[in-house]
């Protein structure tokens, strides 16, 4: 029970950190938070769907891809994480405003919080959603940190997003991902005392 409560706490915390970074700092500048974020930006651009719901739709759809490989428990934990992230995005976008914004400050702070949230989730064997599922599968399959595969996958989606919407987002998106994935790898390598053995290693 104690291990469950700790994992639940960190999954919620990781989701809130992601939502804080995206909803308050990155999305106001239309900076994709990752591959799923890039696809959510496209949904928002084409169908005027709010960023929180759009991101949840993308993440949930892509997480289904990994359910057979990673197991039902992994799916449930990831579902909790992506739901908390989307709710947090909606909350921060709706109720918190920052006057006199600075693009590069927001890029830095938002990316650090984004990477921290992703790192907390992955450290506990939980994906941050969509393409994070693919990244964590590659990471454990090759015994490498998940930051690099996450970066490469996201970059491809950024190119697609930029081609459809605006090429100017590439620089900001790739810079954000470099910062975020660097933070992910730092957190992933730290032997936290609260580390929980990834539940998806055994299928349920």
Secondary structure as UniProt FT lines:
FT   HELIX           2..21
FT   HELIX           22..26
FT   HELIX           27..29
FT   HELIX           35..47
FT   HELIX           51..70
FT   HELIX           72..95
FT   HELIX           103..123
FT   TURN            124..125
FT   HELIX           130..142
FT   HELIX           147..164
FT   TURN            167..168
FT   HELIX           169..189
FT   TURN            193..194
FT   HELIX           199..201
//
